[in-house]
Amino acid sequence: MTSRRDPFQARPAIGRRRRRRPIAAAATAAVLFPTLFSASACGGPADASTSGADLTVMTWAPSGTGSADRPGMTALASAIGQDVNTKGGLNGHRLRVITCNEHNTADGARACAQQAVDAKAVAVIGSYSQWGEAFMPVLERAGIPLIGGYGLSQPEFASPLSYPVDGGLPALIAGSGRQLVDAGCKSVSVVRPDTPAGDSLLGYLGTALRPAGIKLLDVKAPEQSSDYTPVARKAIGKDEPGNCVTSALAAVPTGNLLDSYRRLNPKNTRLASVIGSVQQSVVDSTGGDSGPLGGAYVASWYPPESAKIWDGLRGVVRTDTTGGSTIDVSDPGVQTTWVAYEVFRVAAQKLSEAGKSVTTKTVTGLLDSGEGIDVGITPPLNWGTTSMLPSTASPRLVNTWVTYQVVKNGRMTLQQPGFVDVRWVLTGGRPPA
């Protein structure tokens, strides 16, 4: 992998006291270089690696279910596998990427995990499911690591075989809170699902706002509705200067919320959200700068999709290997899948350089070793003991960095260079001096 810095990284943030980390802009000319991998057959699912000439991995996500669908994640995984194999495979071995529709059900997630076990997958990579309680025990019994799950369920941040590449919704909502503090908000309304998961997000947001003395209004919303006008009206309130609204709903409900927000047309309230609730395609579909997201703040795990670090992803999406599938490069599920496969690539490269074959045991051993994995998109990832979050609920949440973005001229752009660390919010501490 080659890397270079984007020009925005050289510009210091004036007057910033928070801890920042520069964004590495890695432009990947060829994806998952075939000479960097080696694999050999091993016995039993506890140390599965290959069958014959294949190195098997799996990616799953729901499809055909409605608002939870993430077909771009599995489409990208298949495209990566085909791209690798057209370039000669992985050190002479064919990369076998199997995909699974988990149907947004516990039984579906469990069945996909069992399929990975039966296929002797060396890893599950970049998958999306809220049913971690169902699928994670299946993977644990077989010793199969989950690399880069989307971060929707607590087991993804707690299981010793889970290696999340982002901070999930907790990091995003914490980042959104600090972004709104910097924006000068005097009060913040959060529109969030009326679920236990939504309850936990409220706690993170409150911790982020509390040092600034900002008033927080909790606006619970149904997970699915065609009319969020009462919700939007409550969030906007008196529409006074300094009033801000942030949304932490799923993508489809957020779209419906934006329709209601546009009809109410508040004059003074500033809108914010998190990646996954909105993305560039949502900005486009709602009218760009002239729509409700014009000037909106967005907290994200990654740099904007226009950044050069996504050139490798764009290159694969542009090839014929996608089989005609539509893959939205701005979708955070697609981006997370890309990051996860890059982590797997780097891990396999390190194992190859050490003269080791790629197996479930060698992959987990490397990732647990405390040796950082730097793919040039996030800050270096490290799942060693000293990097664990001091939290009994989410010790595997090691990437506590987010980016601040703003919709400007119809595009999601960086509000400031670099990453912002919200670790102190996630651990209930105090902001850094």
C-alpha positions as CSV (number, residue, x, y, z in Angstrom):
1,M,0.0,0.0,0.0
2,T,1.2,3.5,-0.9
3,S,0.2,6.5,1.2
4,R,0.5,10.2,1.0
5,R,-1.0,13.1,3.0
6,D,-3.9,15.2,1.7
7,P,-3.2,19.0,1.7
8,F,-5.8,19.6,4.4
9,Q,-3.7,17.7,6.9
10,A,-1.0,20.3,6.8
11,R,-3.4,23.0,8.0
12,P,-3.4,23.4,11.8
13,A,-6.7,23.9,13.6
14,I,-6.6,27.4,15.1
15,G,-7.8,27.7,18.7
16,R,-8.5,24.0,19.1
17,R,-7.7,22.5,22.5
18,R,-9.1,19.0,21.9
19,R,-6.8,16.2,21.1
20,R,-6.6,15.6,17.3
21,R,-5.0,13.0,15.2
22,P,-4.0,13.6,11.5
23,I,-6.0,11.7,8.9
24,A,-3.7,9.5,6.9
25,A,-4.7,9.6,3.2
26,A,-3.7,6.3,1.7
27,A,-4.3,6.0,-2.0
28,T,-4.3,2.3,-2.9
29,A,-3.4,1.5,-6.5
30,A,-4.1,-2.2,-6.4
31,V,-6.4,-3.8,-3.9
32,L,-5.3,-6.6,-1.6
33,F,-2.0,-7.4,-3.3
34,P,-1.9,-11.1,-4.1
35,T,1.8,-11.6,-3.2
36,L,1.2,-10.6,0.4
37,F,-0.8,-13.6,1.4
38,S,-0.2,-17.2,2.2
39,A,-2.5,-19.9,3.5
40,S,-2.4,-23.6,4.2
41,A,-5.0,-26.2,5.2
42,C,-5.3,-27.0,8.9
43,G,-7.5,-29.4,10.7
44,G,-10.8,-28.6,12.3
45,P,-12.9,-25.5,12.6
46,A,-10.9,-24.3,15.7
47,D,-8.0,-23.6,13.3
48,A,-9.6,-23.4,9.9
49,S,-7.7,-21.8,7.1
50,T,-8.2,-23.2,3.6
51,S,-9.7,-26.1,1.7
52,G,-7.4,-27.0,-1.1
53,A,-6.3,-23.8,-2.9
54,D,-8.9,-21.6,-1.3
55,L,-8.7,-19.1,1.6
56,T,-12.3,-18.6,2.7
57,V,-13.9,-15.6,4.4
58,M,-17.5,-14.5,4.9
59,T,-19.4,-11.2,4.9
60,W,-23.1,-11.0,5.8
61,A,-25.8,-8.3,5.9
62,P,-29.6,-8.1,5.6
63,S,-31.2,-7.7,2.3
64,G,-34.9,-7.5,1.2
65,T,-36.0,-6.6,4.7
66,G,-36.7,-2.8,4.5
67,S,-34.9,-0.1,6.4
68,A,-32.1,-2.4,7.7
69,D,-30.9,-3.5,4.3
70,R,-27.2,-3.2,3.5
71,P,-26.7,-5.0,0.2
72,G,-23.8,-2.9,-0.7
73,M,-21.6,-4.5,2.0
74,T,-22.0,-8.0,0.6
75,A,-21.8,-6.8,-3.0
76,L,-18.4,-5.1,-2.2
77,A,-17.1,-8.2,-0.4
78,S,-17.8,-10.2,-3.6
79,A,-16.2,-7.6,-5.7
80,I,-13.1,-7.6,-3.6
81,G,-12.8,-11.3,-3.9
82,Q,-13.2,-11.3,-7.6
83,D,-10.8,-8.4,-8.0
84,V,-8.2,-10.3,-6.0
85,N,-8.6,-13.5,-8.0
86,T,-8.4,-11.7,-11.3
87,K,-5.0,-10.5,-10.2
88,G,-3.8,-14.0,-9.5
89,G,-5.2,-14.7,-6.0
90,L,-3.5,-14.4,-2.7
91,N,0.0,-15.8,-3.0
92,G,-1.3,-18.5,-5.3
93,H,-4.4,-19.2,-3.3
94,R,-7.9,-18.3,-4.5
95,L,-9.8,-15.9,-2.1
96,R,-13.2,-17.5,-1.6
97,V,-15.6,-14.8,-0.4
98,I,-19.0,-16.2,0.7
99,T,-21.9,-13.9,1.5
100,C,-25.0,-14.4,3.5
101,N,-28.4,-12.7,3.9
102,E,-29.0,-12.6,7.7
103,H,-32.6,-11.2,7.0
104,N,-32.4,-8.9,10.1
105,T,-33.4,-11.8,12.4
106,A,-31.6,-13.6,15.2
107,D,-32.2,-16.9,13.4
108,G,-30.8,-15.5,10.2
109,A,-27.7,-14.2,11.9
110,R,-27.2,-17.5,13.7
111,A,-27.6,-19.4,10.4
112,C,-25.0,-17.1,8.6
113,A,-22.5,-17.7,11.4
114,Q,-23.0,-21.5,11.2
115,Q,-22.5,-21.3,7.4
116,A,-19.1,-19.6,8.1
117,V,-18.2,-22.4,10.5
118,D,-19.3,-25.1,8.0
119,A,-17.2,-23.4,5.3
120,K,-14.2,-23.3,7.6
121,A,-13.9,-19.5,7.1
122,V,-10.7,-18.0,8.4
123,A,-12.7,-14.8,9.4
124,V,-16.0,-13.0,9.1
125,I,-15.2,-9.6,7.7
126,G,-17.1,-6.3,7.5
127,S,-20.6,-7.6,8.4
128,Y,-23.8,-5.9,9.5
129,S,-26.2,-7.4,12.1
130,Q,-27.9,-6.2,15.3
131,W,-28.1,-9.8,16.5
132,G,-24.7,-10.2,18.1
133,E,-26.1,-12.3,21.0
134,A,-27.2,-14.8,18.3
135,F,-24.2,-15.0,16.0
136,M,-21.2,-14.2,18.3
137,P,-21.4,-17.4,20.4
138,V,-21.4,-19.5,17.2
139,L,-18.2,-17.8,16.0
140,E,-16.6,-18.1,19.4
141,R,-17.1,-21.8,19.6
142,A,-15.4,-22.2,16.3
143,G,-12.6,-19.7,17.0
144,I,-13.5,-17.5,14.0
145,P,-12.7,-13.8,14.4
146,L,-15.2,-11.1,13.4
147,I,-13.2,-8.3,11.8
148,G,-14.9,-4.9,11.4
149,G,-18.5,-5.6,12.3
150,Y,-20.7,-2.5,12.0
151,G,-21.0,-2.2,15.7
152,L,-24.7,-2.5,16.3
153,S,-24.7,-4.9,19.2
154,Q,-22.9,-5.1,22.6
155,P,-21.2,-8.4,21.9
156,E,-19.3,-6.8,19.0
157,F,-17.6,-4.5,21.6
158,A,-17.2,-7.2,24.3
159,S,-16.3,-10.6,22.6
160,P,-12.6,-11.5,22.7
161,L,-13.0,-12.6,19.1
162,S,-14.4,-9.3,17.8
163,Y,-12.1,-6.7,16.3
164,P,-14.3,-3.6,15.5
165,V,-12.7,-1.0,13.3
166,D,-15.0,1.8,14.3
167,G,-16.5,3.1,17.6
168,G,-20.1,2.3,16.7
169,L,-23.0,4.6,17.6
170,P,-21.5,5.4,21.0
171,A,-18.5,7.2,19.4
172,L,-20.7,8.9,16.9
173,I,-23.2,10.3,19.3
174,A,-20.4,11.4,21.7
175,G,-18.7,13.1,18.7
176,S,-21.9,14.8,17.7
177,G,-22.3,16.2,21.2
178,R,-18.8,17.7,21.2
179,Q,-19.3,19.0,17.7
180,L,-22.4,20.9,18.8
181,V,-20.6,22.2,21.9
182,D,-18.0,23.7,19.5
183,A,-20.9,25.1,17.3
184,G,-22.1,27.2,20.3
185,C,-25.4,25.4,20.8
186,K,-27.2,26.4,24.0
187,S,-29.7,23.6,23.9
188,V,-29.7,20.2,22.1
189,S,-32.6,18.0,21.3
190,V,-31.7,14.4,20.3
191,V,-34.2,12.4,18.2
192,R,-33.4,8.8,19.0
193,P,-35.2,5.4,18.8
194,D,-37.4,4.5,21.8
195,T,-35.3,1.4,22.6
196,P,-32.8,0.3,25.2
197,A,-30.0,1.1,22.7
198,G,-31.5,4.6,22.3
199,D,-31.4,4.9,26.1
200,S,-27.6,4.3,26.1
201,L,-27.0,6.8,23.4
202,L,-28.7,9.4,25.5
203,G,-26.2,8.8,28.3
204,Y,-23.2,9.3,26.0
205,L,-24.7,12.5,24.6
206,G,-25.4,13.8,28.0
207,T,-21.8,13.2,29.1
208,A,-20.5,15.1,26.0
209,L,-22.7,18.1,26.7
210,R,-22.5,18.3,30.5
211,P,-19.1,20.1,30.8
212,A,-20.5,23.0,28.7
213,G,-23.7,23.2,30.7
214,I,-25.9,22.6,27.6
215,K,-29.5,21.6,28.1
216,L,-30.4,18.3,26.6
217,L,-34.0,17.4,25.5
218,D,-34.7,13.7,24.9
219,V,-37.1,13.2,22.0
220,K,-38.0,9.5,21.7
221,A,-39.2,8.4,18.2
222,P,-40.7,5.2,16.8
223,E,-38.2,3.1,14.8
224,Q,-40.5,3.3,11.8
225,S,-43.0,6.0,10.9
226,S,-44.2,7.7,7.7
227,D,-44.8,11.0,9.5
228,Y,-42.4,12.3,12.1
229,T,-44.0,15.8,12.3
230,P,-44.9,15.6,16.0
231,V,-41.3,14.4,16.7
232,A,-39.7,17.1,14.7
233,R,-42.0,19.8,16.2
234,K,-41.0,18.7,19.7
235,A,-37.3,18.7,18.8
236,I,-37.4,22.1,17.3
237,G,-39.4,23.6,20.2
238,K,-39.4,27.4,20.1
239,D,-36.9,27.6,17.3
240,E,-34.7,30.1,19.2
241,P,-31.1,31.0,18.3
242,G,-28.7,28.5,19.8
243,N,-31.2,25.7,19.4
244,C,-29.8,22.5,17.9
245,V,-31.2,19.1,16.9
246,T,-29.3,15.9,16.3
247,S,-30.7,12.7,15.0
248,A,-29.5,9.2,15.8
249,L,-32.2,7.2,13.9
250,A,-31.6,4.7,11.1
251,A,-31.3,5.9,7.5
252,V,-34.9,5.4,6.4
253,P,-36.5,7.0,9.5
254,T,-34.0,9.8,9.2
255,G,-35.2,10.5,5.7
256,N,-38.8,10.6,6.9
257,L,-37.8,12.9,9.8
258,L,-36.1,15.2,7.3
259,D,-39.3,15.5,5.3
260,S,-41.1,16.6,8.4
261,Y,-38.3,19.0,9.3
262,R,-38.4,20.6,5.9
263,R,-42.2,21.1,6.1
264,L,-41.8,22.9,9.5
265,N,-39.0,25.0,8.1
266,P,-37.3,26.3,11.3
267,K,-35.4,29.5,10.9
268,N,-32.9,29.4,13.8
269,T,-32.5,25.7,14.7
270,R,-29.3,24.0,13.5
271,L,-29.5,20.4,12.4
272,A,-26.9,17.7,13.1
273,S,-26.7,13.9,12.7
274,V,-24.3,11.0,12.6
275,I,-23.0,8.9,9.7
276,G,-25.3,6.1,8.9
277,S,-28.3,8.3,9.6
278,V,-27.1,10.5,6.8
279,Q,-24.5,10.2,4.1
280,Q,-23.7,12.0,0.9
281,S,-26.4,10.2,-1.1
282,V,-29.0,11.4,1.5
283,V,-27.7,14.9,1.1
284,D,-28.1,14.6,-2.6
285,S,-31.6,13.1,-2.5
286,T,-32.9,15.8,-0.1
287,G,-31.8,18.8,-2.2
288,G,-28.2,19.4,-1.2
289,D,-27.6,22.9,0.2
290,S,-31.2,23.9,-0.5
291,G,-32.5,21.0,1.5
292,P,-32.8,20.5,5.2
293,L,-29.2,19.2,5.4
294,G,-27.7,22.3,4.0
295,G,-25.1,23.4,6.6
296,A,-25.8,20.4,8.8
297,Y,-23.1,19.0,11.1
298,V,-22.2,15.3,10.8
299,A,-20.0,13.1,13.1
300,S,-18.4,10.3,11.2
301,W,-16.0,7.4,11.8
302,Y,-14.1,8.2,8.6
303,P,-13.1,11.1,6.3
304,P,-15.6,12.1,3.6
305,E,-16.1,9.8,0.6
306,S,-14.5,12.4,-1.6
307,A,-11.1,12.0,0.2
308,K,-8.3,10.3,-1.7
309,I,-8.1,7.5,0.9
310,W,-11.1,6.0,-0.8
311,D,-9.5,5.8,-4.2
312,G,-8.9,2.0,-3.9
313,L,-12.5,1.5,-3.0
314,R,-13.7,3.5,-5.9
315,G,-11.4,1.6,-8.2
316,V,-12.9,-1.7,-7.2
317,V,-16.5,-0.3,-7.5
318,R,-15.7,1.0,-11.0
319,T,-14.6,-2.4,-12.3
320,D,-16.7,-5.1,-13.9
321,T,-16.3,-7.3,-10.8
322,T,-19.3,-5.7,-9.2
323,G,-21.6,-7.7,-11.5
324,G,-23.8,-4.7,-12.1
325,S,-24.5,-4.2,-8.4
326,T,-25.0,-0.6,-7.2
327,I,-22.4,0.1,-4.5
328,D,-22.7,3.5,-2.8
329,V,-19.1,4.5,-1.8
330,S,-20.5,7.0,0.7
331,D,-22.4,4.3,2.6
332,P,-20.6,3.8,6.0
333,G,-21.4,0.1,5.8
334,V,-19.6,-0.2,2.5
335,Q,-16.7,1.9,3.9
336,T,-16.5,-0.2,7.0
337,T,-16.4,-3.4,4.9
338,W,-13.5,-1.9,2.9
339,V,-11.6,-1.0,6.1
340,A,-12.2,-4.4,7.5
341,Y,-10.8,-6.2,4.4
342,E,-7.8,-3.8,4.5
343,V,-7.2,-4.9,8.1
344,F,-7.3,-8.5,7.0
345,R,-5.0,-7.7,4.1
346,V,-2.4,-6.1,6.4
347,A,-2.7,-8.9,9.0
348,A,-2.2,-11.5,6.3
349,Q,0.9,-9.5,5.0
350,K,2.4,-9.5,8.4
351,L,1.8,-13.2,8.8
352,S,3.4,-13.9,5.4
353,E,6.4,-11.8,6.3
354,A,6.8,-13.8,9.5
355,G,6.6,-17.1,7.6
356,K,3.2,-18.1,9.0
357,S,0.2,-19.3,7.2
358,V,-3.2,-17.5,7.5
359,T,-5.4,-19.4,10.0
360,T,-8.0,-18.4,12.5
361,K,-5.5,-18.9,15.3
362,T,-2.6,-16.9,13.6
363,V,-5.0,-14.1,12.6
364,T,-6.4,-13.7,16.1
365,G,-2.9,-14.1,17.6
366,L,-1.6,-11.3,15.6
367,L,-4.5,-9.0,16.2
368,D,-4.3,-9.7,20.0
369,S,-0.6,-9.2,20.1
370,G,-0.7,-5.4,20.6
371,E,0.9,-4.7,17.3
372,G,-1.0,-1.9,15.6
373,I,-2.7,-2.3,12.2
374,D,-2.5,0.8,10.1
375,V,-4.5,0.8,6.9
376,G,-4.2,4.6,6.4
377,I,-7.9,5.3,6.8
378,T,-8.4,5.3,10.5
379,P,-5.8,6.0,13.2
380,P,-3.8,2.8,13.8
381,L,-6.0,0.0,15.3
382,N,-4.7,-2.0,18.2
383,W,-6.7,-4.6,20.1
384,G,-4.0,-5.4,22.6
385,T,-4.8,-5.5,26.3
386,T,-3.4,-2.0,26.9
387,S,-5.6,-0.5,24.3
388,M,-8.9,-1.9,25.6
389,L,-11.5,0.6,26.7
390,P,-11.8,0.6,30.5
391,S,-15.4,-0.5,30.3
392,T,-17.0,-3.8,31.3
393,A,-19.6,-3.4,28.6
394,S,-17.4,-2.3,25.6
395,P,-13.8,-3.2,26.2
396,R,-13.2,-3.9,22.5
397,L,-14.2,-0.4,21.5
398,V,-10.6,0.6,20.7
399,N,-11.3,3.2,18.0
400,T,-12.6,6.2,19.8
401,W,-11.8,8.7,17.1
402,V,-14.3,10.5,14.9
403,T,-14.3,13.2,12.2
404,Y,-16.3,16.4,12.2
405,Q,-18.0,17.1,8.9
406,V,-20.4,19.8,7.6
407,V,-22.6,19.9,4.5
408,K,-21.2,22.8,2.4
409,N,-22.0,23.5,-1.2
410,G,-24.0,20.3,-1.2
411,R,-21.1,18.1,-0.2
412,M,-20.1,16.5,3.1
413,T,-16.7,18.0,3.8
414,L,-14.3,18.1,6.8
415,Q,-15.2,20.8,9.2
416,Q,-11.6,20.7,10.5
417,P,-8.6,18.5,9.7
418,G,-7.9,15.4,11.6
419,F,-9.6,13.1,14.0
420,V,-11.1,14.0,17.4
421,D,-10.7,11.5,20.3
422,V,-13.9,11.1,22.3
423,R,-12.5,8.4,24.6
424,W,-13.1,10.5,27.7
425,V,-16.8,10.8,26.8
426,L,-17.2,7.0,26.4
427,T,-15.5,6.4,29.8
428,G,-17.5,9.1,31.6
429,G,-14.4,11.2,32.3
430,R,-13.6,14.9,31.9
431,P,-12.5,16.7,28.7
432,P,-8.8,17.0,28.2
433,A,-7.2,20.3,29.3
